[in-house]
Amino acid sequence: MNEMNNTNNMIDVTHGLSIENSPRHFIVFGSDPAKSDEARRFDSRRFNLNLHERIGNTPSEKEVTTSIPYMQGIVDMSNAIGNRIYENREITYVFYRFGVSRGHARDFQTTITNLLMGQFDARLDDSFEPDFHYFGKCQQVNVSDDYDRHRLRVEITFDLYPFKRDNHGEAEDLFDPFNFDLDAFQDGLVFEVSGEQNIQLYNASQLTLRPAIRASQSGLYLGVNDMKVQLASHPTDAYTYPNIRLKPGMNDFSLTGSGTVMFNWRKERI
């Protein structure tokens, strides 16, 4: 293949695509995307990286089993706390960058490696999962030369918390990211209380979570498991309580008092 001066017309000979038609998925890693700290953030679009492969397997389960004499099979206690427990998740991304000269390849590798490896317990946004994000660290960065095809191959591996977290709170009740197979509309999760009333909260996560709760005034109680917890009163701040948890699926509670109570949480899924 003859070398072309115009990189926009250059062909990726492996996939038969022009650069303009190459895959447009991307990742953003490090810092909060809502903040203006772009200098510390790795954005694959900033470096003209074209994503060609995403390798992400289901995280391995932390199995706790025992074999009891004179009993068939084994006893699996992995669900003893009500959730299956998992090891960290590993996701590998393979990118290509086109039109990189030999002189610039070294500086490019140094730049992206320092951006990626300098972050710890950072947020990873993946356009493949536009409604969720991950948390973790970059495990490895490999950059290899493919000059015959006018490109670099960039392989980035992340070590991540096993669950992906929703970008939005359940109280927002957004329609576009709603999953009709797994989610539930919950009408804003705001309850006007006068006396005592029973409520239901649906946790569409795959693990038990503690919701953030905001009470408009004092004297409001949440009943759970034959126990009543007094809610801290503040019109703007929300609090979590160690004894108030949402199991996966439907949860029954009672509210007592007079005022407004709002719940919110972010679902987490494998």
Secondary structure as GFF3:
##gff-version 3
##sequence-region A 1 270
A	DSSP	three_ten_helix	7	9	.	.	.	ID=ss1
A	DSSP	beta_strand	11	12	.	.	.	ID=ss2
A	DSSP	beta_strand	17	18	.	.	.	ID=ss3
A	DSSP	three_ten_helix	19	21	.	.	.	ID=ss4
A	DSSP	beta_strand	27	29	.	.	.	ID=ss5
A	DSSP	three_ten_helix	38	40	.	.	.	ID=ss6
A	DSSP	beta_strand	42	43	.	.	.	ID=ss7
A	DSSP	beta_strand	50	56	.	.	.	ID=ss8
A	DSSP	beta_strand	65	66	.	.	.	ID=ss9
A	DSSP	beta_strand	75	76	.	.	.	ID=ss10
A	DSSP	beta_strand	89	98	.	.	.	ID=ss11
A	DSSP	alpha_helix	102	117	.	.	.	ID=ss12
A	DSSP	beta_strand	122	126	.	.	.	ID=ss13
A	DSSP	beta_strand	132	146	.	.	.	ID=ss14
A	DSSP	three_ten_helix	147	149	.	.	.	ID=ss15
A	DSSP	beta_strand	151	160	.	.	.	ID=ss16
A	DSSP	beta_strand	164	166	.	.	.	ID=ss17
A	DSSP	three_ten_helix	170	172	.	.	.	ID=ss18
A	DSSP	three_ten_helix	187	189	.	.	.	ID=ss19
A	DSSP	beta_strand	190	203	.	.	.	ID=ss20
A	DSSP	beta_strand	212	215	.	.	.	ID=ss21
A	DSSP	beta_strand	221	224	.	.	.	ID=ss22
A	DSSP	beta_strand	227	230	.	.	.	ID=ss23
A	DSSP	beta_strand	249	264	.	.	.	ID=ss24
A	DSSP	beta_strand	268	269	.	.	.	ID=ss25
###
